[in-house]
Amino acid sequence: MFENTRVKAVTIIACIVLLCIVVVSFLFIRGEKPYKNLDATQIMSAKVSLTPPGKTVEIEDIPELADYLNDVVIYNVDNSYTEYSGQSVTFTLTMVDGNQTEITAVGPFFIINGVGYKTKYGLCEVLCEYANELLNLN
């Protein structure tokens, strides 16, 4: 009888530990959308700098930019982006309230006002393609 109770207790404890691991893993894996509520009316002006080629372009279609930024998903803070190379695109937003925000997409990272965040590589590629299209239009 005691052995059956012990097995049940061990099983319950194992289930609780497993549940805790799943919850903690979910919290660390879940991404955050820092610009999900960004509206184009909040942005007074915007420009994008591409490196290379070292050119800057004013962005005229602010609603399109806001749509792209609404999709940005970041994960954990990771400042190892300095170890990566390749094209980077930096969007500088001047907000209606006077604040300025810099968002850089490079490799699998987004850098927001100097703080690097891990992201999915495809999201950076989308923003890089968008920025290169803007450069080619000008």
SVG drawing of the C-alpha trace seen along z (x, -y; Angstrom):
<svg xmlns="http://www.w3.org/2000/svg" viewBox="-2 -67 35 69">
<polyline fill="none" stroke="black" stroke-width="0.4" points="0.0,0.0 2.8,-2.4 4.6,-1.6 1.6,-2.4 1.3,-5.8 5.0,-6.5 4.7,-5.8 1.7,-8.2 3.6,-10.9 6.7,-10.5 4.4,-10.6 2.7,-13.8 6.0,-15.5 7.4,-14.5 4.3,-16.0 4.6,-19.2 8.3,-19.5 7.6,-18.8 4.8,-21.4 7.1,-24.0 9.8,-23.3 7.2,-23.7 5.9,-27.0 9.4,-28.5 10.4,-27.3 7.3,-29.0 8.1,-32.2 11.6,-32.3 10.7,-31.2 7.7,-33.5 8.5,-36.6 7.4,-40.1 6.1,-42.6 7.4,-46.0 5.7,-47.9 2.5,-46.0 0.5,-49.1 2.6,-51.6 0.3,-53.7 1.6,-55.8 0.1,-58.9 2.6,-58.6 5.5,-59.0 6.3,-62.6 9.2,-61.5 11.4,-58.5 14.5,-57.7 16.5,-54.6 20.3,-54.2 21.8,-51.2 25.3,-50.0 26.7,-49.1 26.3,-51.2 26.3,-53.9 23.3,-55.8 20.3,-57.3 16.8,-57.7 13.8,-59.6 10.7,-57.4 7.6,-59.0 5.1,-56.2 5.0,-56.1 1.9,-53.8 3.9,-51.1 6.8,-51.4 4.5,-51.2 3.0,-48.0 6.4,-46.4 7.4,-47.5 4.1,-46.0 5.4,-42.6 8.7,-42.9 9.2,-40.1 12.0,-40.2 13.1,-37.5 15.8,-37.7 18.4,-40.5 21.5,-39.5 24.3,-42.0 26.4,-39.5 25.2,-41.2 28.6,-43.0 30.1,-39.6 28.1,-39.4 28.7,-41.1 26.6,-41.9 24.2,-44.7 22.5,-46.5 19.5,-48.9 18.8,-51.5 15.4,-53.1 15.3,-56.4 11.9,-57.4 11.1,-60.9 7.9,-60.7 5.2,-63.3 6.1,-63.8 9.7,-64.7 11.3,-61.4 13.6,-59.6 13.9,-55.8 16.6,-53.9 15.8,-50.4 18.5,-48.4 18.0,-45.1 21.1,-43.0 21.3,-39.2 19.2,-37.5 19.1,-40.6 17.1,-43.8 18.8,-46.6 16.4,-49.0 18.1,-52.2 21.4,-50.4 20.0,-47.2 20.3,-44.0 17.5,-41.4 17.5,-38.0 14.9,-37.5 14.2,-35.3 16.4,-35.8 13.5,-36.1 12.1,-39.2 15.4,-41.0 15.5,-39.9 12.0,-41.4 13.1,-44.8 16.4,-44.7 14.5,-44.0 12.1,-46.8 15.0,-49.3 16.8,-48.3 13.6,-48.8 13.4,-52.3 17.0,-53.0 16.3,-51.8 13.3,-54.0 15.3,-57.1"/>
</svg>
